[in-house]
Amino acid sequence: MHLIIPYAASHAFTGPEVWAGWQLPHLQILLSLLQRQQVLQDPSTAALHLPHERLQAQALGWPLDAPTLPWAAWHRAQQGQENAAPQAWMTPCHWQIGMDQVVMADPAHLRLSDEESQQLLQAMQPFLQEDGLQVTWHSALLWHVQGTLLAELPTVSLDRVIGQNVKDWMPQHPAARPLQRLQSEMQMLLYNHPVNDAREARRQHTVNAFWLHGAGTLSAITASAAPPMSETVTVSDALRASALHGDMQTWRQAWQQLDATALADALKHLEATGQVTLSLCSEHTAHTYTAAPAAWHQKITRLFNKPSAAAALQALITN
């Protein structure tokens, strides 16, 4: 059993009030019984993928230093639609345009309906096809893209860009130039689209851009076409939304709920089997803890000298 917890700590929460009065009993006990075995740290703040995504990739047997993580191709392969062509996800989104920066709003906040999404894609299709991009609708916020333009194109994780200046994360690869032109064309196309006119009338954010992510080919990552994610690997999204939006109170509440559920289950699994792996992740660091053989008196000693859960989480953003 491997439990990966993204946003276990976040650089959005750094004050002393973040850690005051923590009650995470199951995490406390787990940390006392496990040993930290791996530290995954980005060499710079400009890493394209978040640590928890890289751990997911590692669970699939992909190299940790892979320049692309082909999530779109992998997802399609899991559905029996294997294809050697370069693929990616395209997410319709809203860019908040300011005087000196363009900020990516969380696409989830668009509350884009399936019908709106399909209408927007239909309007964009002629322009996408001109650039050799075959785009099919998958869900309101996920469109599947295929085309040679995506070959070896390093794309940035969507979560990495939410709330950030998109100019800092636009791909600098030569293959990105047609995509940058396409972004400008789409902004003009969508400006007066009926879907956006109706959204403006309802005081909702308009769709004025798109973001490509999860690009690449499986063959470039692994010799195996599409190894499945191990059933024993679980990635929790319980803390994601509150961390992305800097909502500390909701994040703390979500942590307490997570402790009472997923971490309680992990502790039971450890007690029953003697094995469990726990990965705590921030935006730039991941610490992985595993059960290590130890004499009974050593386990008792660790239990009564519990490392602070708050200290372990703080280490994700301070070390």
GUNUVO-228649 format. One line per field, with one value per residue (C-alpha): x, y, z; residue in one letter. Coordinates in steps of 0.2 Angstrom, whole numbers. Example, Ala and Ser with C-alpha at 12.3 -4.5 7.8 and 13.67 -1.06 7.14 Angstrom:
x <- [62;68]
y <- [-22;-5]
z <- [39;36]
type <- [A;S]
END
This chain:
x <- [0;7;-2;3;-3;-1;-1;2;11;10;21;4;4;19;14;15;-4;-4;3;-5;-16;-14;-23;-18;-16;-15;-1;8;8;12;27;33;33;40;56;60;68;67;68;62;67;65;82;74;57;55;51;38;29;24;33;17;15;33;30;15;26;39;25;23;41;44;61;60;70;59;56;38;25;13;-3;-15;-7;-7;-25;-30;-20;-29;-45;-38;-34;-15;-7;11;7;11;-4;-9;-23;-31;-40;-51;-47;-49;-33;-35;-26;-18;-6;10;5;-8;-14;-22;-38;-43;-53;-64;-71;-78;-91;-91;-105;-103;-114;-104;-87;-93;-99;-82;-72;-83;-79;-60;-59;-55;-40;-34;-35;-25;-11;-13;-21;-34;-45;-58;-70;-67;-75;-79;-62;-52;-50;-39;-26;-16;-3;15;16;16;32;44;35;38;22;19;7;-10;-8;9;1;-15;-14;2;8;6;20;33;27;24;34;50;53;54;38;28;29;14;5;8;1;-14;-17;-18;-30;-41;-42;-49;-61;-68;-69;-87;-92;-111;-106;-95;-108;-120;-107;-103;-122;-122;-106;-96;-78;-77;-66;-52;-38;-32;-18;-9;-3;2;10;21;22;22;36;47;45;44;46;30;15;4;8;-6;-5;-3;-19;-9;-5;-17;-16;-27;-34;-42;-30;-28;-42;-39;-20;-22;-33;-24;-38;-29;-44;-52;-35;-33;-51;-47;-31;-41;-54;-39;-31;-47;-50;-35;-22;-32;-34;-15;-11;-23;-14;3;-3;-10;4;19;20;15;23;18;23;20;22;22;24;43;47;41;46;43;41;42;41;58;63;66;67;51;60;65;47;41;55;49;31;35;46;34;41;29;17;18;37;37;25;35;50;42;43;58;71]
y <- [0;17;33;49;65;80;97;89;106;121;137;146;142;148;157;150;149;136;123;128;116;101;86;72;57;44;53;55;37;32;44;36;19;23;29;42;33;45;64;70;88;99;106;123;131;130;111;107;93;93;80;69;68;62;49;43;42;32;20;17;13;30;38;52;64;61;78;74;64;58;57;59;44;33;37;32;16;11;12;1;15;13;25;29;47;62;66;79;85;102;112;127;140;159;170;185;199;212;227;216;198;185;174;157;155;138;130;121;138;140;127;124;114;99;109;125;115;106;122;131;116;115;134;131;115;123;132;117;106;119;116;97;95;82;86;75;80;70;80;98;102;89;88;75;81;72;79;80;97;89;78;81;96;98;104;111;103;112;113;121;136;139;155;159;171;160;170;161;144;145;132;139;124;128;118;129;144;138;135;153;159;148;155;172;166;158;173;183;169;167;185;187;169;166;155;169;182;172;169;187;191;179;187;171;170;168;155;165;152;134;125;110;97;79;78;65;47;32;24;38;34;15;0;-6;2;6;-2;0;11;-2;-5;-2;16;29;48;58;75;79;94;100;113;122;123;130;143;148;143;138;135;123;115;111;104;93;87;82;72;64;59;51;41;37;38;28;15;16;13;-2;-9;-7;-16;-30;-33;-23;-14;3;17;36;50;68;81;100;109;106;92;75;64;45;35;16;3;-3;-19;-15;-23;-22;-11;1;3;6;20;28;27;37;49;53;66;80;79;98;97;83;94;110;101;99;118;123;109]
z <- [0;-5;-1;-10;-2;-13;-4;13;15;4;1;2;21;31;46;64;64;51;63;79;88;76;80;67;78;64;55;72;75;57;57;73;65;48;43;29;15;0;-3;-20;-22;-37;-42;-45;-43;-62;-62;-75;-65;-46;-35;-33;-52;-53;-39;-49;-64;-54;-49;-67;-70;-79;-75;-62;-74;-89;-98;-102;-93;-106;-95;-110;-120;-104;-100;-118;-117;-101;-111;-124;-137;-138;-151;-154;-160;-148;-137;-124;-114;-118;-105;-109;-96;-91;-90;-79;-89;-79;-82;-80;-79;-85;-71;-74;-64;-58;-73;-60;-55;-73;-69;-88;-94;-106;-119;-117;-118;-134;-142;-139;-146;-161;-165;-162;-173;-189;-182;-173;-188;-198;-187;-188;-171;-170;-154;-147;-133;-117;-104;-100;-95;-104;-122;-130;-143;-155;-168;-173;-165;-148;-152;-138;-132;-113;-106;-89;-76;-75;-56;-57;-67;-58;-49;-57;-71;-86;-95;-83;-89;-107;-116;-124;-135;-154;-156;-145;-157;-168;-151;-145;-162;-159;-142;-149;-163;-150;-139;-153;-159;-141;-137;-145;-144;-139;-125;-118;-121;-111;-97;-96;-94;-79;-72;-75;-81;-99;-108;-117;-118;-117;-108;-115;-102;-100;-118;-125;-131;-121;-131;-127;-108;-107;-117;-111;-120;-105;-88;-76;-61;-46;-37;-21;-26;-20;-24;-13;-19;-3;0;-18;-20;-3;-6;-23;-17;-1;10;26;37;24;21;40;40;25;34;49;38;29;45;51;35;23;36;48;35;31;50;50;35;43;59;49;36;43;26;21;11;14;3;9;-4;-6;-22;-24;-12;-7;8;7;23;23;36;41;51;69;86;96;109;95;89;107;109;93;98;114;106;92;79;78;63;61;60;47;36;39;33;16;13;24;19]
type <- [M;H;L;I;I;P;Y;A;A;S;H;A;F;T;G;P;E;V;W;A;G;W;Q;L;P;H;L;Q;I;L;L;S;L;L;Q;R;Q;Q;V;L;Q;D;P;S;T;A;A;L;H;L;P;H;E;R;L;Q;A;Q;A;L;G;W;P;L;D;A;P;T;L;P;W;A;A;W;H;R;A;Q;Q;G;Q;E;N;A;A;P;Q;A;W;M;T;P;C;H;W;Q;I;G;M;D;Q;V;V;M;A;D;P;A;H;L;R;L;S;D;E;E;S;Q;Q;L;L;Q;A;M;Q;P;F;L;Q;E;D;G;L;Q;V;T;W;H;S;A;L;L;W;H;V;Q;G;T;L;L;A;E;L;P;T;V;S;L;D;R;V;I;G;Q;N;V;K;D;W;M;P;Q;H;P;A;A;R;P;L;Q;R;L;Q;S;E;M;Q;M;L;L;Y;N;H;P;V;N;D;A;R;E;A;R;R;Q;H;T;V;N;A;F;W;L;H;G;A;G;T;L;S;A;I;T;A;S;A;A;P;P;M;S;E;T;V;T;V;S;D;A;L;R;A;S;A;L;H;G;D;M;Q;T;W;R;Q;A;W;Q;Q;L;D;A;T;A;L;A;D;A;L;K;H;L;E;A;T;G;Q;V;T;L;S;L;C;S;E;H;T;A;H;T;Y;T;A;A;P;A;A;W;H;Q;K;I;T;R;L;F;N;K;P;S;A;A;A;A;L;Q;A;L;I;T;N]
END
